[in-house]
Amino acid sequence: MTAISGVASGWAAYFKGLLSQYGIALPQALNGTFNPQAGTFVDLLPILVLVLVTSLVLLNAKAALRFNSILVILKFSALALFILVGIWHIKLDNWSNFAPYGFGQIYGASTGIMAGASLMFFGFLGFESISMAVDEVKTPQKNIPRGIVLSLSIVTILYALVTLVLTGVVYYSHLNVDDAVAFALRSVGIGWAANYVSLVAILTLITVCISMTYALSRMIYSLARDGLMPAAFKELTKTSKVPKNATILTGLASAVAAGMFPLASIAAFLNICTLAYLIMLAYGLIRLRKEKGMPKAGEFKTPLVPLLPILSIIICLSFMLQYNMETWIAFLVALLIGSIIYFTYGYKHSTIEE
């Protein structure tokens, strides 16, 4: 849910930037996350967009996902445009002293490659949502792994290309802005491309909210079906057959987080939770291979077990050590709440063994 909140907050930042060009601004009290000293109490725009997204998913999930697919094409077009136009304005001097802060340190770093990687991990989240729609996929044992590997490969290549062009066009220390890509294009006088990128960003960030809301509601539905969450979350809408209460819970919780907490805090909390989840996933894979043996014919087989899971645990743990104490406290509180829900309800009502 925090992933959806983070994306909605990012969307709000782009939209506010667009409105500011026309001299439009929300009242101060509704224009930022809870900070009474600054005169802000709730960020209204991300709440409104999440209400819209939740309604779209509830009314017609398939139509929302088709809309999502159309906007994804726009997103690729904006990135391709930036790469093709920006590559002609790269200044090689901007790449001198390529890693000025070095590798960083083992824990608690604020600069360096490790600190940056632990923060930018947020940009790769979403690949796991493919597995959440396993019930709708044909031959999931083959297509789910392929989809995950393909999506990660495409995203990694695009991120590398965009980042190289971005830092080649504008020196990295000047990129501490909300709309870095559009800012880079404007800095070299390509306003039309900057406006196109900004408009596409505003439109396409909604696609991430749609796909994540859909995927998370399906996951909650699956947990309820297995008895790990209350049966009320198994209820489907009569027309579109979407998990009704699960979708409402997802939208409500995401909207509250987006309206009350700053994007940096949401991103750090989301990252540390996801890294912990990936550590448990890697450990579970080792246990599964030990207890159940090799996968059967036709099932997906993870290669290089236990080497890959062990490397995954080490890398994820090293990222987790980069976060500050506030993030760790929030993570431990969330872990405690989740444990209470599982041991007071899920453990007693689980039907997984059946």
N, C-alpha and C positions, 0 to 999 in steps of 0.2 A: 504493500500500500504506500510505503514511503517513496517507492520508485515513481508511482503515479503522481504523488505530491510534488516531488522534485521536478518532474517534467512540466507539470502545471505551473509551478513557480517560474520556471524558465520561459514558458509561453507568456506569462504575465509581464515579464521583464521586456521581452521583444515588443509586446503590444503597447506597453506604456511608452516605450521609445518611439513607436510610430505615432501615438497620440500626441506626444510632446512636440513633434514637428509642426503640428497644427495648433499648438497652444492649448491643448486639452489636458486636464489633469483631474484625478479624483480628489475628493476632500482628504486632507492629511490623515484623518483618523481611519480612513478606509484604504489607505495607499501603502500599507506596509504591515509586516508581521508584528506581533505583540511587543511593544516597547513604549510604555507610557512616558518615559523620559523624552523620547523623540516625538511624542504626540501621535503615535500610530498604535492601533489596537487590533486591526484585522486587515489582511490583504484580500480585498473583495474579488478581484478579477480571477485568480485561480479557483476560487470557490464557485464562481459563476460558470466557468468553463467545465468544471467537473460535474456540476449539475446537468449541463448540456450533454456531456459524454455519457453519464449514467443513464439519462433518458434515452439516448440513441441506442445504447446496448440493450436496455429493457424492451424498447418498442420493436426493434428488429436488429438482432445481432448480426445476421448475415449481411443485411444491407449496410450496416455500419462497417463491417469488415471489407465489403466491396469498396466503400468510400475510402477506407484506409488504404487499399491497394492503389487506388487512383492517386492519392496524395503521396504515396511512397515514390511513384514515378516522378512526381514534381520535385520531391526531395533529391532524387538522384540527378535530375536535370540541373538543379541549383548548384550542387557540388561539382558536377562536370563543368558547368559554366565557369565557376570560380577557378577551377584548376586550369582550364584551357585559356582563360583570359589572364589570370594572375601569373601564369608561368613566364609570360613575356616581360613581367615587371620585377622579376627576382633580382635582388642585389646580393652577390656572393659574399660581400663584406658582412651582411647580416648573419651569416652562418659562422663567422669567425668566433673562436672561443666557444665551441659548440655546446659544451656542458660546463658552464662557468662554476657550478657548485659541486661538480663531481658526482659520485655515486650517492652521497648522503651518509647516513649512519644507520645503525642497526635498529634503534628505537627512538621515538619522539622527535623525529626530524621535522623541520619546517621548510627546508630547501634540499635540493638534490634530486637525483633520478628516482630514488625510492619514495621520497615524499610526494613527488609529482605523480608517480605511477599509482600510489595508493589512493590519490584523489581522482585521477582520471579513470580508474577502474569503473567509476560510475557510468562512463560512456559506453561500456561494453555490456551493461546489464540489459536483460531482455531475451538473451539467447535461450534461457531456460524456459521461457514461456511457450516455446514450441512443444516441449514435452507435456505441458499442462493440457493441451488439446488432443491428447492421445486418442480419446474416444472418437474423434471425428476424422482420423487419418487412416487411409488404407495402408495395409502392411506396415504398421508402426515400427516393428522391429528393424526394418530397413530404412524407412523414410524419415523417422525421427532423428536418428544419428546423422543421416546425410544432411538434413535440414539444419541441424545445429552446427556441424562442421562448415557447411557452405556459408551460413549467415556470418559466422565468426571470421571466416576467410575474407569475405567481401568487406565487412566492416573494418577489419584490420588494414586492408589495402587502402581503402578510402581515407581512413584516419591518417595513415602515414602520408599519403599524397597531399591531403588538405593541410596538414600540419607543416610539411616541408614548404609548400607554396606560401602559406600564411606567414611563417617566420622568415621566409626569403623576401617577401614583399615589405613587411614591417618588422623592425627590430623587436625582439620578444618583450622587452621591458615596456613597450608602448601598447601592449595588447591586453592590459587589465581593464577591459570594457565588456559590457554585456553582449554586444553584437560584434564580435571580433572580425568575422568574415566580411560583413558589410562595411565595417570600419576600415579594413584593409583596402577594399575596393575604392572607397571614397577618398582614401589618402593618396591614391594615384590617379584620381580624377575620372573614375569610371562609375559615375553616379547611377546610370541606368541599370547596370549589373548589380550594384549595391541595393537598389530599391527592389529589384526582382528577388534577390536572395532574402531580404528582410520579409517580404510578403510571403514567400514560400515557407520560411521558417515559422511564421505565425500560423500558417495553415497546417503545416506538416507536424508540428509538435502535438497537435490534437490527435494525430494518428497513433502516436505512441500511447497516449492516454486511453484511446479506444481499445487498442490491442491488449494492453496490460490489464485494463478493467475486465475485458472479456476473459482473458486467460486466468486471472486471479479468481474471478467468480466461479470458473470451472474447477479450479483447484479446491476452493472451499466446498463446492458441491461434492467433489470426490471424497473429501475428508468426511463430510456428513454422511455420505453413502456408506463409508467404511465404519461409521459409528464413532469417529474421533471428534466430531462436532455435533451439536444438537440437530435433530431431524428436521427442524424448521428450515434449515439451509438446503434441504433437498427439494423444496417446493419450486416448481417451474411455472413460468407464465403460461396462460392457456393458449395463446396464439403463437408466439415465437419460440416457446419451449426453452426459455433462458432461465437460469437459476435466479429467481426473483429476489429472495431475501439476501442471498450471497452477493448479488450485484449491488443492492442498496447498501449493505454493510461496507462493501469495498468503496463505493462512491462517497459515503458519509465520512468514513474514517480518513480517506485521502483528502477530502475537502477541509476537514478540521485541521489536519497537519499542515496543508499548504497555506491555509489562512493564518495560522498562528506561529509557525516556526520558519526561520530564514533558510534559504536554499542551501547554504554551506553546511548548516547543522543537519538538514535532511539528508544531504549527500553523504556526509561522514557516517551517520547512523545507518543508512542503507548499505553502504559499503561494508561496514564491519559485520553487520548481520548476514550479508550475502557470503562474505568470506568464511564466517563460522559455519554457515550451511554447506559450503563447498568442502570444508574440512571434514564435516560429518559424512558427506556424500562419498568422499574418497576413502574414509575409514570404513564406511559401510560396504564399499566395493571390495575392499580387502577381506572383510569378514564373510561377505557373500561368496567370494571365490573359494575361501577356505572351507566353509560349511557346506555349500551346494556343489562345489566342483566346477568344471568347465561348462559353459553354456551349451545347450542342445543345438542340434542342426537347425539352421534357420533363424536362431536368435543372434542378437548383436553381441559380439565378443570384444571387450575392451583389450587392446594390445598392451603388452609390457606390464602386466600386473605381477608383483606389487610396485614395480619401479615408478610408473607414472603416478599412481595415487600417493606414494610417499613424497615425490617431488611436489605434487600439488599441495599437500599438507604443509610442507616447508615454506613454499612460496606464499601461500595464503596467510600463514602465521606471521611471516616477515612483514607483510602488508599491514596486518592488524596491529602490529607493534608500533606503527607510525602514528596512530591516532592518540588524541589527548585524553585526559582523565574524564572530562565531561562526556565524551563519546562512549568511553568504556562503561561509565555509570549507567547511561541510557541503555546500552546493550545488555548489561546485567539485569536491569529492571525488566526489560522486555523478555529476557530469558526466564526470569522468575515468574512473570505472569503466564508465559506459555507453558511452563512446567506445572503451574497450579491448574491450568485448564486441562492439561493432559491427565494428570494424576487424579483429579477430582471428577472428571467426566470421561475423557477419551479412553483411559485405561480400562474403565469398568464397562463401557459400551462398545468397545472395538469388536468388529466382526471380520477383521482381516484374516484371522486363522481359519475362519469358516470358508 
